[in-house]
Amino acid sequence: MPKRKSGPLRVTVIADSDTRWKWGALTARRIDPEARVDARLLRGRATPTPRQLAELGIPADSMTEQTAAEILAATDSDSCDVVILSCVGGTVQALLHGLNRAWQGRPARPVVVTGYVGVVYEKLADGLLLRAGADVVLANSADDARRFAAVYEGVGHPTDAIVETALPFLGGEPHQAGGGRPFTVTFAVQPSAPEGRADRLHLLRRTVGHARRHPERTVLVKLRSKPGEHTTHIEEHPYQKLVAALDPPDNVQLVYGAMGEVLDRTDLLVTVSSTAALESLHRGIPTAILTDLGIRESLGNHHFLGSGCFASWDELDDGHLPQADAGWTAAHGVAGADPYAALRARVDALLAGEALPPLSPYYTARTAPGYLPGILARQGLNAKGEPVAGLAPADTGPLRRAVRDLVRNSARTAYRQGVQRVAPAIRRWGQL
């Protein structure tokens, strides 16, 4: 019997940060624009704040914040058609085991989809094998699909789950220069590349220097989060605090908000290796991948080898506008007539077929006995994928919820203070 019911699909998105909620929710809309989307935000250091969610502007039909154990304890295989796991690799692996255990003995289960929120430039094998076992593993380009298949073939894992698509947030109007506004340069910062204070200061000094050299231009510094907030990565040296000491001219502006809205007024996008570069290239905006700090795997800018987009601030100061190589953009998921057709077809086929077999993650207690238990434990699960008693207490009323929220927020504040202030001080003391 076909499992799919008539009408819009019911999709549950489990996400652990603001960027991953964005990816998961938009992927749900690419599968079915009319889908009912229920958000399950994983409780942790990167849980999106109300401000971050409002800034993204992606509504959900319902939204709750829970631990992985709480989500699994409340899961029902009949409550949705598709589950999108929009999390880091270790969390995806834990949820695959947890959902498999929770759905054991059920006559049918939802289709499970996962993937990456951006450029895959590190931990290729590790991240892919942690996602192995989902029904659909999305590759954001033809190049990614080729690399993903090589990893799975290399360990003897089936490759039929790999589906080539594109990042779901690519879109917007094609770039048009002019329009009565000043030429606008946007420097899109990242929370993790580079991490060091000296490197970040170099990039900001050059950004501010470009604004001074070109007073006729508007220079935007596009920030990911406000101080105290986190995305996927922790920022030890927030750009907001560093730029204040540089006395920037009036044509430098710090901006937040949706990247798409910023790109609407951008004539040159500058970044180290942000996914914003792909959004910019998709619109035909001149895009510069900075070489000031080198082309290095640790920065992720090596992903753009062959793109034609590499440039230094010196070159940009002199007026250079990089032009992307059309062959590179086509192979890397930037261009395409309907890159989501294969995804829709794969999900439709799985929903219309026979009842799906149990999920089969690549890692098991037999194949990875020294690795898997730790991954499961970090999400409050035992070796069988079951929530550990006592780690997912149910709310018993508003007082308990208020106490829980107070403790959680205090813990987050203490953690952030430790990362941003105490840890750097300890490192400095160790260098004396």
ZASETI-747923 format. One record per residue (C-alpha): residue number from 1; residue in one letter; chain; x, y negated, z negated. Coordinates in Angstrom, 1 decimal, padded with zeros to 4 digits. Each point is the difference from the previous one (the first is absolute). Last residue first. Layout:
# ZASETI-747923
   num   residu   chaine       px       py       pz
   NUM        A        A        X        Y        Z
...
//
This chain:
# ZASETI-747923
   num   residu   chaine       px       py       pz
   432        L        A    054.3   -033.9   -029.8
   431        Q        A   -001.7    002.1    002.7
   430        G        A   -002.2    001.9   -002.4
   429        W        A   -001.4   -003.3   -001.4
   428        R        A   -001.1   -000.9    003.5
   427        R        A   -001.7    003.3    000.5
   426        I        A   -001.8   -000.4   -003.4
   425        A        A   -001.2   -003.5    001.1
   424        P        A   -001.3    001.4    003.3
   423        A        A   -002.0    002.6   -001.9
   422        V        A   -001.5   -002.4   -002.5
   421        R        A   -001.3   -002.6    002.4
   420        Q        A   -001.9    001.3    003.0
   419        V        A   -000.3    003.7   -000.7
   418        G        A   -000.5   -000.3   -003.8
   417        Q        A   -002.4   -003.0    000.4
   416        R        A   -001.9    002.0    002.6
   415        Y        A   -000.3    003.0   -002.3
   414        A        A   -001.1   -002.1   -003.0
   413        T        A   -002.7   -001.6    002.2
   412        R        A   -001.2    003.3    001.3
   411        A        A   -000.1    001.4   -003.5
   410        S        A   -002.1   -002.9   -001.2
   409        N        A   -002.3    000.4    002.9
   408        R        A   -000.5    003.7   -000.8
   407        V        A   -000.5   -000.6   -003.7
   406        L        A   -002.6   -002.7    000.6
   405        D        A   -001.7    002.0    002.7
   404        R        A   -000.3    003.1   -002.3
   403        V        A   -001.3   -002.1   -002.9
   402        A        A   -002.7   -001.6    002.3
   401        R        A   -000.9    003.4    001.4
   400        R        A   -000.4    001.4   -003.5
   399        L        A   -002.2   -002.9   -001.1
   398        P        A   -002.1    000.2    003.2
   397        G        A   -000.9    003.6   -000.6
   396        T        A    001.1    003.6   -000.1
   395        D        A    002.4   -000.1    002.9
   394        A        A    001.3    003.5    000.8
   393        P        A    003.5    001.0   -001.1
   392        A        A    002.3    001.0    002.9
   391        L        A    003.3    001.2   -001.6
   390        G        A   -001.5    002.0   -002.9
   389        A        A   -000.3    003.3    001.9
   388        V        A    002.4    000.2    002.9
   387        P        A   -001.7   -000.4    003.3
   386        E        A    000.3    003.2    002.1
   385        G        A    002.5    000.3    002.9
   384        K        A    001.1    003.5   -001.1
   383        A        A    003.3   -001.2   -001.3
   382        N        A   -001.7   -002.5   -002.3
   381        L        A   -001.3   -003.4    001.1
   380        G        A    000.3   -003.4   -001.6
   379        Q        A    001.2   -001.8    003.1
   378        R        A    003.7    000.0   -001.0
   377        A        A   -000.5    003.6   -001.0
   376        L        A   -000.8    001.0    003.6
   375        I        A    003.2   -001.4    001.4
   374        G        A    002.1    001.5   -002.9
   373        P        A   -001.6    003.5    000.6
   372        L        A    000.8   -000.2    003.8
   371        Y        A    003.8   -000.4   -000.1
   370        G        A    001.6    002.9   -001.8
   369        P        A   -002.5    002.6    001.0
   368        A        A    000.1   -001.1    003.6
   367        T        A   -001.0    003.0    002.2
   366        R        A   -001.8    002.1   -002.6
   365        A        A   -001.7   -002.7   -002.0
   364        T        A   -001.1   -001.4    003.4
   363        Y        A    001.3   -002.7    002.4
   362        Y        A   -001.3    000.2    003.6
   361        P        A   -003.5   -000.9   -001.2
   360        S        A   -002.7    002.4    001.1
   359        L        A   -003.5   -001.5   -000.2
   358        P        A   -002.7    002.7   -000.2
   357        P        A   -001.6    001.0    003.3
   356        L        A   -002.4   -002.4    001.7
   355        A        A   -003.6    001.2    000.5
   354        E        A   -000.5    000.6    003.7
   353        G        A    000.1   -002.8    002.5
   352        A        A   -001.8   -003.3    000.3
   351        L        A    001.9   -001.8   -002.7
   350        L        A    003.4    001.1    001.3
   349        A        A   -000.8   -000.9    003.5
   348        D        A   -001.4   -003.4   -000.9
   347        V        A    003.2   -000.7   -002.1
   346        R        A    002.3    000.9    002.9
   345        A        A   -002.1   -001.9    002.6
   344        R        A    000.0   -003.2   -002.2
   343        L        A    003.8    000.2   -000.5
   342        A        A    000.6    000.6    003.7
   341        A        A   -002.1   -003.0    001.0
   340        Y        A    001.9   -002.3   -002.5
   339        P        A    002.7   -001.2    002.4
   338        D        A   -002.5   -001.5    002.4
   337        A        A    001.7   -002.1    002.7
   336        G        A    003.5    000.0   -001.5
   335        A        A    002.7   -002.4   -001.1
   334        V        A    001.9   -000.2   -003.2
   333        G        A    000.2    003.7   -000.8
   332        H        A    003.8    000.4    000.2
   331        A        A    000.3    001.5    003.5
   330        A        A   -001.9   -002.8    001.7
   329        T        A    001.9   -002.7   -001.9
   328        W        A    003.4    001.5    001.0
   327        G        A   -000.9    000.2    003.7
   326        A        A   -001.2   -003.6    000.0
   325        D        A    003.3   -001.3   -001.5
   324        A        A   -000.8   -002.9   -002.3
   323        Q        A    001.0   -003.6    000.8
   322        P        A    002.0   -001.8   -002.7
   321        L        A   -000.4   -003.8   -000.2
   320        H        A    003.4   -001.8   -000.3
   319        G        A   -000.2   -003.7   -000.9
   318        D        A    003.5   -000.6   -001.4
   317        D        A   -001.3    000.4   -003.6
   316        L        A   -001.3    003.4    001.1
   315        E        A    003.5    001.0    001.1
   314        D        A    001.5   -001.1   -003.3
   313        W        A   -002.8    001.7   -001.9
   312        S        A    001.0    003.3    001.6
   311        A        A   -001.8    002.0    002.7
   310        F        A   -001.2    003.5    000.8
   309        C        A   -003.2    000.2    002.0
   308        G        A    001.1    001.9    003.1
   307        S        A   -001.9    003.1   -001.2
   306        G        A    002.8    002.4    000.6
   305        L        A    000.8    000.5   -003.7
   304        F        A   -003.0   -001.2   -001.9
   303        H        A    000.0    002.8   -002.6
   302        H        A    003.5   -001.1   -000.9
   301        N        A   -001.7   -002.9   -001.8
   300        G        A   -000.9    002.4   -002.9
   299        L        A    002.2   -002.0   -002.5
   298        S        A    001.6    003.1   -001.5
   297        E        A    000.5    001.4    003.5
   296        R        A    002.2   -002.9    001.0
   295        I        A    000.2   -002.7    002.6
   294        G        A    001.9   -002.7   -001.7
   293        L        A   -001.0   -002.6   -002.6
   292        D        A   -000.4   -002.8    002.5
   291        T        A   -001.4    002.4    002.6
   290        L        A   -003.5   -001.2   -000.2
   289        I        A   -002.8    001.6    002.0
   288        A        A   -001.4   -002.9    002.0
   287        T        A   -003.5    000.1    001.6
   286        P        A   -001.4   -002.1    002.8
   285        I        A   -003.7    000.4   -000.3
   284        G        A   -001.6    002.4    002.6
   283        R        A   -002.9    001.0   -002.3
   282        H        A    001.2    003.5   -000.5
   281        L        A    003.5   -001.3   -000.6
   280        S        A   -001.3   -002.1   -002.9
   279        E        A   -001.9    003.0   -001.6
   278        L        A    003.1    002.1    000.5
   277        A        A    002.2   -002.6   -001.6
   276        A        A   -002.4   -000.2   -002.9
   275        T        A    001.1    003.5   -000.8
   274        S        A    003.0   -001.8   -001.6
   273        S        A    003.5    000.7    001.1
   272        V        A    002.2   -003.0   -000.8
   271        T        A   -002.5   -002.6    001.1
   270        V        A   -000.6   -003.0    002.3
   269        L        A   -003.2   -000.6    001.9
   268        L        A    000.1   -002.8    002.6
   267        D        A   -003.1   -001.8    001.3
   266        T        A   -002.2    000.6   -003.0
   265        R        A   -003.5   -001.6   -000.4
   264        D        A   -002.2    003.1    000.4
   263        L        A    002.9    002.0   -001.6
   262        V        A   -000.9   -001.5   -003.4
   261        E        A   -003.6    001.1    000.3
   260        G        A    001.1    003.5    001.0
   259        M        A    002.4    000.2   -002.9
   258        A        A   -002.9   -000.5   -002.5
   257        G        A    000.6   -002.5   -002.7
   256        Y        A    003.1   -001.4   -001.6
   255        V        A    002.0   -003.1    001.1
   254        L        A    003.0   -001.9   -001.2
   253        Q        A    000.5   -003.0    002.2
   252        V        A    003.2   -001.6    001.4
   251        N        A   -000.6   -003.2    002.1
   250        D        A    000.2   -002.1   -003.2
   249        P        A    003.7    000.8   -000.5
   248        P        A    001.1    002.8   -002.4
   247        D        A    001.7   -000.9   -003.3
   246        L        A    002.0    003.3   -000.1
   245        A        A   -000.8    000.8   -003.7
   244        A        A   -003.7    000.6    000.7
   243        V        A    000.9    002.5    002.7
   242        L        A    001.3    002.6   -002.6
   241        K        A   -003.1    000.0   -002.2
   240        Q        A   -002.4    000.5    002.9
   239        Y        A    002.3    002.6    001.6
   238        P        A   -000.5    002.4   -002.9
   237        H        A    003.3    001.5   -001.3
   236        E        A   -000.7    003.4   -001.6
   235        E        A   -002.9    000.8    002.4
   234        I        A   -001.6    003.4   -000.7
   233        H        A   -001.1    001.9    003.1
   232        T        A   -003.4    001.1    001.3
   231        T        A   -001.6   -003.3   -000.9
   230        H        A    000.5   -001.6   -003.3
   229        E        A   -001.4   -003.0   -001.8
   228        G        A    001.8   -001.9   -002.8
   227        P        A    001.2   -002.8    002.3
   226        K        A   -002.4   -000.3    003.0
   225        S        A    000.0    002.6    002.8
   224        R        A    001.0    000.5    003.6
   223        L        A    001.5   -003.4    000.9
   222        K        A    000.1   -001.6    003.4
   221        V        A    002.6   -002.7    000.1
   220        L        A   -001.3   -002.5    002.6
   219        V        A    002.1   -002.4    002.0
   218        T        A   -001.8   -002.8    001.8
   217        R        A    002.2   -001.4    002.8
   216        E        A    000.8   -003.6    000.9
   215        P        A    002.4   -000.2   -002.9
   214        H        A    002.2    002.6    001.8
   213        R        A    003.4   -000.1   -001.7
   212        R        A   -001.6   -000.5   -003.4
   211        A        A   -002.4    002.9    000.7
   210        H        A    002.8    002.3    001.2
   209        G        A    001.9   -000.8   -003.2
   208        V        A   -003.0    001.0   -002.1
   207        T        A   -000.1    003.3    001.8
   206        R        A    003.8    000.4   -000.2
   205        R        A   -000.1   -000.8   -003.7
   204        L        A   -002.8    002.5   -000.5
   203        L        A    001.8    002.8    001.8
   202        H        A    003.2   -000.6   -002.0
   201        L        A   -001.9   -000.2   -003.2
   200        R        A   -001.5    003.4    000.7
   199        D        A    003.4    001.5    000.7
   198        A        A    001.4   -001.5   -003.3
   197        R        A   -003.0    001.2   -002.1
   196        G        A    000.2    003.6    001.2
   195        E        A   -003.0    001.9    001.3
   194        P        A    000.1   -000.5    003.7
   193        A        A   -002.2    001.5    001.1
   192        S        A   -002.2    001.1   -003.0
   191        P        A   -002.9   -002.5   -000.5
   190        Q        A    000.0   -001.2    003.6
   189        V        A    000.0   -003.6    001.4
   188        A        A   -001.6   -001.2    003.2
   187        F        A    001.7   -003.1    001.2
   186        T        A   -002.5   -001.8    002.1
   185        V        A    001.1   -002.7    002.6
   184        T        A   -002.6   -002.4    001.2
   183        F        A    000.2   -002.3    003.0
   182        P        A   -002.1   -003.0   -001.1
   181        R        A   -003.7    000.1    000.9
   180        G        A   -001.8   -001.5    003.0
   179        G        A   -000.9    003.3    001.6
   178        G        A    003.6    000.9    000.7
   177        A        A    000.9    003.6    000.5
   176        Q        A   -002.5    002.7    000.6
   175        H        A    000.5    003.4   -001.6
   174        P        A   -002.5    002.8    000.7
   173        E        A   -003.0    000.0   -002.4
   172        G        A   -000.1    002.5   -002.8
   171        G        A    000.8    003.7   -000.3
   170        L        A    002.3    002.4   -001.7
   169        F        A   -001.5    000.8   -003.4
   168        P        A   -000.6    003.7    000.7
   167        L        A    003.7    000.8    000.7
   166        A        A   -000.1    002.1    003.1
   165        T        A   -001.0    003.6    000.9
   164        E        A    001.7    003.3    000.6
   163        V        A   -001.5    002.9   -001.9
   162        I        A    002.2    002.5   -001.8
   161        A        A   -002.2    002.8   -001.5
   160        D        A    000.9    002.4    002.8
   159        T        A    003.6    000.1   -001.0
   158        P        A    000.0    003.2   -002.0
   157        H        A    002.8    000.4   -002.5
   156        G        A    003.1    002.1    001.0
   155        V        A    002.5   -002.2   -001.9
   154        G        A    001.6   -001.6    003.1
   153        E        A   -003.3    000.0    001.9
   152        Y        A   -001.4   -002.3   -002.7
   151        V        A    002.9   -002.3    000.2
   150        A        A    000.1   -000.1    003.8
   149        A        A   -003.8   -000.6    000.1
   148        F        A    000.4   -003.1   -002.2
   147        R        A    002.8   -001.4    002.2
   146        R        A   -002.0    000.4    003.2
   145        A        A   -003.2   -001.4   -001.6
   144        D        A    002.0   -003.0   -001.4
   143        D        A    001.3   -000.8    003.5
   142        A        A   -003.4    000.2    001.5
   141        S        A   -001.2   -002.5   -002.6
   140        N        A   -001.7   -000.3   -003.4
   139        A        A    000.0    003.7   -000.8
   138        L        A   -003.0    001.1   -002.0
   137        V        A    000.0    003.2   -001.9
   136        V        A   -003.4    001.7    000.3
   135        D        A   -001.2    003.1   -001.7
   134        A        A    002.3   -000.6   -003.0
   133        G        A    002.4    002.8   -000.9
   132        A        A    003.2   -001.9    000.7
   131        R        A    000.0   -003.4   -001.6
   130        L        A    002.9    000.8   -002.4
   129        L        A    001.8    001.6    002.9
   128        L        A   -000.3   -003.3    002.0
   127        G        A    001.3   -002.2   -002.8
   126        D        A    003.0    002.2   -000.7
   125        A        A    000.9    000.6    003.6
   124        L        A   -000.2   -003.7    001.0
   123        K        A    001.5   -001.4   -003.2
   122        E        A    000.7   -003.3    001.7
   121        Y        A   -001.1   -002.1    003.0
   120        V        A   -003.6    000.8    000.3
   119        V        A   -001.6   -003.4    001.0
   118        G        A   -003.4   -000.7   -001.5
   117        V        A   -002.8    001.3   -002.1
   116        Y        A    000.9    003.7    000.5
   115        G        A   -002.3    003.0    000.4
   114        T        A   -002.9    001.9   -001.6
   113        V        A   -003.3    001.6    001.0
   112        V        A   -002.0    002.7   -001.8
   111        V        A   -003.1    001.4    001.6
   110        P        A   -002.7    000.6   -002.6
   109        R        A   -000.8    003.4   -001.5
   108        A        A   -002.3    002.9    000.6
   107        P        A   -001.4    003.1   -001.8
   106        R        A    001.6   -001.0   -003.3
   105        G        A    002.0    002.7   -001.7
   104        Q        A    003.1   -002.2   -000.6
   103        W        A   -000.8   -003.6    000.6
   102        A        A    001.6   -001.3   -003.2
   101        R        A    003.1    002.2    000.5
   100        N        A    000.5   -001.2    003.5
    99        L        A   -000.7   -003.6   -001.1
    98        G        A    002.7    000.3   -002.6
    97        H        A    002.6    001.6    002.3
    96        L        A   -000.6   -002.6    002.7
    95        L        A   -000.2   -002.7   -002.6
    94        A        A    003.5    000.9   -001.4
    93        Q        A    001.5    000.0    003.5
    92        V        A   -001.6   -003.4    000.8
    91        T        A    001.3   -001.4   -003.2
    90        G        A    003.5    001.1    000.8
    89        G        A   -000.2   -001.5    003.5
    88        V        A   -001.1   -003.5   -001.0
    87        C        A   -003.8   -000.6    000.3
    86        S        A   -002.7   -000.4    002.6
    85        L        A   -001.7    003.4   -000.3
    84        I        A   -003.1   -000.3    002.3
    83        V        A   -002.8    002.3   -001.0
    82        V        A   -002.6    000.7    002.8
    81        D        A   -003.6    001.3   -000.1
    80        C        A   -001.0   -001.1   -003.4
    79        S        A   -001.8    000.9   -003.2
    78        D        A   -000.4    003.7    000.8
    77        S        A    003.5    001.0   -001.1
    76        D        A   -000.6   -001.6   -003.4
    75        T        A    002.8   -001.7   -001.9
    74        A        A   -000.6   -001.2   -003.5
    73        A        A    002.9    001.9   -001.7
    72        L        A    002.2   -000.7    003.0
    71        I        A   -000.5   -003.7   -000.2
    70        E        A    000.6    000.0   -003.7
    69        A        A    003.2    002.0    000.4
    68        A        A    001.3   -002.4    002.7
    67        T        A   -000.6   -002.9   -002.4
    66        Q        A   -003.0   -002.3    000.7
    65        E        A   -000.9   -003.4    001.3
    64        T        A   -003.5   -000.1    001.7
    63        M        A   -001.3   -001.5    003.1
    62        S        A   -003.3    000.5    001.9
    61        D        A   -001.3   -001.0    003.4
    60        A        A    003.5   -001.4    000.7
    59        P        A    000.9   -003.5    001.3
    58        I        A    003.2   -000.9    001.7
    57        G        A    000.8   -003.7   -000.7
    56        L        A    003.7    000.6   -000.5
    55        E        A    000.1   -003.2   -002.1
    54        A        A   -002.9    001.2   -002.1
    53        L        A    001.8    003.3   -000.8
    52        Q        A    003.2   -001.9   -000.9
    51        R        A   -001.9   -002.3   -002.3
    50        P        A   -001.9    002.8   -001.7
    49        T        A    003.4    001.7   -000.7
    48        P        A    001.3    002.9    001.9
    47        T        A    001.2    003.0   -002.0
    46        A        A    003.8   -000.1    000.4
    45        R        A    001.1    000.9   -003.5
    44        G        A   -002.6    002.8   -000.2
    43        R        A   -003.7    000.9    000.2
    42        L        A   -000.8    001.5    003.4
    41        L        A   -002.7   -001.9    001.8
    40        R        A   -002.9    002.1    001.1
    39        A        A   -001.8   -001.8    002.8
    38        D        A   -003.2    001.2    001.6
    37        V        A   -000.5   -000.8    003.7
    36        R        A   -003.3    000.6    001.7
    35        A        A    000.9    000.3    003.6
    34        E        A   -001.4   -002.2    002.7
    33        P        A    003.3   -000.7    001.8
    32        D        A    000.7    003.7   -000.1
    31        I        A    003.6    001.4    000.3
    30        R        A    001.4   -003.5    000.6
    29        R        A   -002.0   -001.2   -003.0
    28        A        A    001.5    002.7   -002.2
    27        T        A    003.4   -001.0    001.2
    26        L        A   -000.8   -003.6   -001.0
    25        A        A   -000.8    001.2   -003.5
    24        G        A    003.1    002.1   -000.4
    23        W        A    002.4   -002.6    001.4
    22        K        A   -001.4   -002.8   -002.1
    21        W        A   -000.2    002.2   -003.1
    20        R        A    003.7    000.9    000.7
    19        T        A    001.0   -003.6    000.1
    18        D        A   -001.8   -000.8   -003.2
    17        S        A    001.5    002.9   -001.9
    16        D        A   -000.8    003.6   -001.1
    15        A        A   -002.8    001.0    002.4
    14        I        A   -002.6    002.8    000.1
    13        V        A   -002.5   -000.7    002.8
    12        T        A   -003.2    001.9    000.0
    11        V        A   -001.9    000.1    003.3
    10        R        A   -003.6    000.7    000.7
     9        L        A   -000.6    000.2    003.7
     8        P        A   -002.8   -002.0    001.6
     7        G        A   -003.2    001.8    001.1
     6        S        A   -000.7    003.7    000.5
     5        K        A    001.7    002.4   -002.2
     4        R        A    003.3    001.6    000.9
     3        K        A    000.5    003.5   -001.4
     2        P        A   -000.8    001.9    003.2
     1        M        A   -001.4    003.5   -000.8
//
